[in-house]
């Protein structure tokens, strides 16, 4: 019984190892199939597995080209071949030819790398297939057809901004279009000698942050540590000017605003060495003189539209 117990354990282990090897082989076959070229791929009909047979069928073409006329120039697909709107993988795919499918050849590219076929997709009712994945017949006299314009690239969706709109420039003058636009929850950065983000230089760059908020009337204190240059604008009015190179230093300025919406804009530039910008904005509660509150009514009904120290 002990011998049988040991033998059955060994058999079970061998079965497990064998099943694992078959599974690895199956995964390798699937990966190999999925990694084939972008213009053609031969799909195996069946794959044997430990639990049976898996059928892998090629994708069916959604559009069928017209049946070629006898003796007309044709191409025949050698596998599954993409049909595109132009001669290149940067043109969108408009359909497929399956292995052995034939289509009328009506033209070619100037470099003979692509054939133009009849393909019923408006507005041109033609498509382009890569020559290396098809067999051409009787095509000696088909004309050269100029490639259509490349489609316009799809614009990237706008960046959702809920806090500071951060615009980063690959120059120190805030010039041109920003290299990067992102939402920054706070302006509290100590980059050191590193770039502010991937794709940005580590030296000679600049940034702009803007935010618009409804705030109560009163005095707000802007305090910032910066290396190198800094400017602060409130409602497009310059309230702090530290636009110069220099080591880490602190600036503080108090700004009185009315109740309502106000825009704050922060501008920054970095040359070489360490880069730093840490900004804090706080409501000033203390008053050294008279706390004056001005209302837009005759009954002193809150809230005041102006609060200031007089």
PLY file of the C-alpha trace (Angstrom):
ply
format ascii 1.0
element vertex 310
property float x
property float y
property float z
element edge 309
property int vertex1
property int vertex2
end_header
0.00 0.00 0.00
2.86 2.35 0.75
4.36 1.63 -2.67
1.03 2.28 -4.37
0.60 5.51 -2.45
4.01 6.75 -3.58
3.40 5.64 -7.18
0.00 7.33 -7.41
1.49 10.52 -6.00
4.16 10.48 -8.70
1.59 9.86 -11.42
-0.53 12.77 -10.18
2.53 15.03 -10.17
3.40 13.98 -13.71
-0.14 14.75 -14.88
-0.01 18.20 -13.28
3.38 18.97 -14.87
2.16 17.75 -18.25
-0.98 19.87 -18.09
1.10 22.91 -17.14
3.42 22.37 -20.11
0.47 22.09 -22.48
-1.03 25.28 -21.04
2.27 27.13 -21.52
2.41 25.90 -25.14
-1.16 27.09 -25.71
-0.38 30.56 -24.32
2.73 30.81 -26.50
0.71 29.91 -29.61
-1.94 32.51 -28.79
0.66 35.22 -28.10
2.46 34.36 -31.33
-0.79 34.69 -33.25
-1.71 38.00 -31.62
1.76 39.48 -32.30
1.71 38.95 -36.05
2.13 41.85 -38.48
-0.50 44.52 -38.60
-1.40 43.89 -42.24
-1.65 40.09 -42.37
-2.01 37.11 -40.06
-2.67 33.41 -40.57
-5.00 32.10 -37.88
-4.60 28.41 -37.00
-7.82 26.48 -37.49
-7.53 24.46 -34.28
-5.32 24.23 -31.19
-5.16 21.05 -29.13
-5.33 21.58 -25.36
-5.44 19.36 -22.32
-9.23 19.66 -22.20
-10.04 19.43 -25.88
-9.75 21.40 -29.11
-10.07 25.18 -29.33
-11.06 26.63 -32.69
-9.54 29.98 -33.60
-11.41 31.47 -36.54
-10.17 34.48 -38.54
-12.32 37.60 -38.34
-14.97 37.62 -41.02
-14.85 40.53 -43.48
-17.75 42.89 -43.00
-17.54 44.12 -46.62
-17.26 41.85 -49.67
-15.44 43.27 -52.73
-17.05 42.85 -56.18
-16.39 39.56 -57.97
-13.49 40.08 -60.43
-14.19 39.81 -64.12
-12.40 37.13 -66.13
-8.99 38.31 -67.26
-9.12 41.51 -65.21
-6.17 42.57 -63.00
-6.64 40.99 -59.58
-5.01 40.46 -56.23
-5.49 37.44 -53.99
-5.08 37.61 -50.22
-2.38 35.40 -48.69
-3.93 35.20 -45.25
-6.02 37.80 -43.44
-5.17 41.18 -44.98
-6.22 44.64 -43.84
-7.86 46.96 -46.35
-7.03 50.58 -45.60
-8.15 53.97 -46.85
-4.62 54.80 -48.01
-1.16 53.29 -48.54
0.13 53.04 -44.97
-0.66 51.78 -41.50
-1.38 55.37 -40.42
-4.52 55.27 -42.58
-7.62 53.77 -40.92
-8.63 50.19 -41.67
-11.88 50.01 -43.64
-12.20 46.22 -43.98
-10.53 42.84 -44.37
-9.78 40.25 -47.01
-9.63 36.63 -45.84
-7.22 34.01 -47.07
-7.82 33.28 -50.76
-10.24 36.13 -51.35
-9.80 37.93 -54.68
-10.50 41.54 -55.64
-10.19 43.71 -58.75
-6.90 45.64 -58.83
-7.46 49.14 -60.20
-4.19 50.89 -59.31
-0.97 50.87 -57.38
1.21 53.21 -55.32
4.21 54.88 -56.92
6.61 52.62 -55.01
4.62 49.43 -55.86
4.28 48.67 -52.14
0.46 48.96 -52.15
-2.34 47.89 -54.49
-5.62 49.76 -54.93
-8.66 47.48 -55.17
-12.36 47.93 -55.76
-13.90 48.00 -52.31
-17.46 49.27 -51.76
-16.79 51.83 -49.03
-17.96 55.38 -49.85
-16.94 57.90 -50.94
-14.07 56.44 -53.01
-15.34 52.84 -53.24
-11.77 51.63 -53.19
-9.20 50.43 -50.69
-5.47 49.83 -50.37
-3.74 46.54 -49.47
-0.04 45.92 -48.79
1.60 44.19 -51.78
3.70 41.86 -49.63
0.61 40.10 -48.31
-1.17 39.44 -51.60
-0.51 37.78 -54.97
-1.09 40.05 -57.97
-2.16 38.79 -61.39
-2.31 40.71 -64.69
-1.44 44.01 -63.08
1.29 45.23 -65.44
-0.78 48.09 -66.82
-2.70 49.32 -63.80
-2.14 53.06 -63.27
-0.36 54.79 -60.41
-2.90 56.36 -58.04
-1.91 59.20 -55.74
-2.35 58.61 -52.04
-5.28 60.44 -50.42
-4.56 63.01 -47.71
-3.91 61.59 -44.29
-6.88 61.92 -41.95
-6.72 64.75 -39.46
-5.47 63.52 -36.09
-8.12 63.25 -33.42
-7.79 66.08 -30.94
-6.95 65.04 -27.42
-9.82 65.50 -24.99
-9.50 68.63 -22.85
-7.86 68.23 -19.47
-10.47 68.46 -16.68
-9.47 71.38 -14.46
-10.95 71.49 -10.96
-8.17 73.34 -9.13
-5.17 75.23 -10.53
-4.76 75.06 -14.31
-1.03 74.37 -14.69
0.60 75.25 -18.03
4.25 74.24 -18.43
6.54 75.66 -21.14
9.84 74.31 -22.45
11.32 77.83 -22.31
11.74 80.39 -19.53
9.56 83.06 -21.17
6.08 81.46 -21.16
6.34 81.60 -24.94
4.22 79.68 -27.44
1.94 76.78 -26.63
2.52 74.90 -23.38
4.25 71.54 -23.56
2.01 70.24 -20.79
-1.37 71.27 -19.35
-2.63 69.59 -16.19
-4.73 70.04 -13.07
-2.60 70.90 -10.02
-4.49 70.63 -6.70
-1.90 72.83 -4.93
1.18 74.85 -5.84
3.66 73.21 -3.52
6.69 72.02 -5.47
10.33 71.41 -4.66
11.69 70.04 -7.94
15.35 70.38 -7.03
17.33 69.77 -10.23
14.63 67.57 -11.75
12.20 68.55 -14.53
8.67 69.43 -13.41
7.16 66.57 -15.43
8.14 63.90 -17.99
8.92 65.45 -21.36
9.97 68.78 -19.82
13.55 70.10 -19.55
15.21 70.36 -16.14
16.53 73.86 -16.88
15.23 77.00 -18.62
11.51 76.34 -18.34
8.50 78.26 -17.07
4.96 77.70 -15.85
1.68 79.51 -15.37
-1.13 78.62 -12.96
-4.60 80.17 -13.00
-7.67 79.71 -10.83
-11.02 81.47 -10.51
-13.00 81.32 -7.29
-15.90 83.01 -5.53
-14.58 84.33 -2.20
-15.84 86.49 0.67
-14.71 90.08 0.83
-11.58 90.73 2.85
-7.82 90.73 2.90
-5.90 87.71 1.62
-2.24 87.07 2.29
-0.08 85.53 -0.43
3.11 83.96 0.87
5.57 82.16 -1.39
9.00 80.54 -1.30
10.55 80.65 -4.74
13.69 79.86 -6.74
13.94 81.47 -9.42
11.34 84.03 -10.65
7.74 84.69 -9.57
4.87 87.02 -10.43
1.40 87.08 -8.87
-1.63 88.71 -10.50
-5.11 89.17 -9.02
-7.79 90.04 -11.57
-4.99 90.73 -14.08
-3.36 93.26 -11.75
0.26 92.62 -10.74
0.39 92.43 -6.95
3.82 90.82 -6.46
6.87 91.09 -8.72
9.79 88.77 -8.04
10.65 88.16 -11.70
14.38 87.62 -11.30
16.88 84.84 -10.79
18.15 84.10 -7.32
18.30 81.56 -4.51
15.31 80.44 -2.47
13.60 83.46 -0.89
10.23 84.38 0.60
7.70 86.95 -0.59
4.56 88.08 1.24
1.84 90.45 0.06
-1.67 91.28 1.36
-4.43 91.88 -1.19
-7.88 93.24 -0.42
-10.72 91.99 -2.63
-14.47 92.47 -2.86
-16.93 89.63 -2.47
-17.42 87.58 -5.64
-15.41 85.85 -8.34
-11.72 86.64 -8.68
-8.96 85.22 -10.85
-5.47 84.56 -9.52
-2.58 83.97 -11.91
0.84 82.74 -10.84
3.80 82.93 -13.23
7.14 81.25 -12.62
10.43 80.65 -14.43
13.44 78.44 -13.74
16.95 78.81 -15.19
19.52 76.44 -13.69
20.19 74.89 -10.30
17.41 74.18 -7.83
13.76 74.83 -8.68
11.21 75.65 -5.96
7.74 77.17 -5.67
5.59 76.80 -2.55
2.55 79.09 -2.34
0.12 79.67 0.49
-2.98 81.89 0.37
-4.78 82.69 3.62
-7.55 84.96 4.87
-6.25 87.70 7.19
-8.30 87.72 10.39
-6.40 90.31 12.42
-6.81 94.09 11.99
-4.39 96.75 13.22
-6.87 99.62 12.78
-10.58 99.84 12.07
-12.18 96.76 10.54
-14.34 98.43 7.88
-17.20 96.53 6.21
-19.07 98.02 3.27
-22.50 96.72 2.21
-24.47 97.07 -1.01
-27.64 97.86 0.97
-28.90 100.35 3.58
-29.62 97.76 6.27
-26.14 96.29 6.85
-27.41 92.96 5.55
-24.62 90.42 5.19
-22.44 89.70 3.44
-20.36 92.85 3.00
-18.89 93.43 -0.41
-15.71 95.04 0.95
-13.82 94.32 4.18
-10.58 96.11 4.91
-8.25 97.41 7.59
-8.44 101.19 7.95
0 1
1 2
2 3
3 4
4 5
5 6
6 7
7 8
8 9
9 10
10 11
11 12
12 13
13 14
14 15
15 16
16 17
17 18
18 19
19 20
20 21
21 22
22 23
23 24
24 25
25 26
26 27
27 28
28 29
29 30
30 31
31 32
32 33
33 34
34 35
35 36
36 37
37 38
38 39
39 40
40 41
41 42
42 43
43 44
44 45
45 46
46 47
47 48
48 49
49 50
50 51
51 52
52 53
53 54
54 55
55 56
56 57
57 58
58 59
59 60
60 61
61 62
62 63
63 64
64 65
65 66
66 67
67 68
68 69
69 70
70 71
71 72
72 73
73 74
74 75
75 76
76 77
77 78
78 79
79 80
80 81
81 82
82 83
83 84
84 85
85 86
86 87
87 88
88 89
89 90
90 91
91 92
92 93
93 94
94 95
95 96
96 97
97 98
98 99
99 100
100 101
101 102
102 103
103 104
104 105
105 106
106 107
107 108
108 109
109 110
110 111
111 112
112 113
113 114
114 115
115 116
116 117
117 118
118 119
119 120
120 121
121 122
122 123
123 124
124 125
125 126
126 127
127 128
128 129
129 130
130 131
131 132
132 133
133 134
134 135
135 136
136 137
137 138
138 139
139 140
140 141
141 142
142 143
143 144
144 145
145 146
146 147
147 148
148 149
149 150
150 151
151 152
152 153
153 154
154 155
155 156
156 157
157 158
158 159
159 160
160 161
161 162
162 163
163 164
164 165
165 166
166 167
167 168
168 169
169 170
170 171
171 172
172 173
173 174
174 175
175 176
176 177
177 178
178 179
179 180
180 181
181 182
182 183
183 184
184 185
185 186
186 187
187 188
188 189
189 190
190 191
191 192
192 193
193 194
194 195
195 196
196 197
197 198
198 199
199 200
200 201
201 202
202 203
203 204
204 205
205 206
206 207
207 208
208 209
209 210
210 211
211 212
212 213
213 214
214 215
215 216
216 217
217 218
218 219
219 220
220 221
221 222
222 223
223 224
224 225
225 226
226 227
227 228
228 229
229 230
230 231
231 232
232 233
233 234
234 235
235 236
236 237
237 238
238 239
239 240
240 241
241 242
242 243
243 244
244 245
245 246
246 247
247 248
248 249
249 250
250 251
251 252
252 253
253 254
254 255
255 256
256 257
257 258
258 259
259 260
260 261
261 262
262 263
263 264
264 265
265 266
266 267
267 268
268 269
269 270
270 271
271 272
272 273
273 274
274 275
275 276
276 277
277 278
278 279
279 280
280 281
281 282
282 283
283 284
284 285
285 286
286 287
287 288
288 289
289 290
290 291
291 292
292 293
293 294
294 295
295 296
296 297
297 298
298 299
299 300
300 301
301 302
302 303
303 304
304 305
305 306
306 307
307 308
308 309
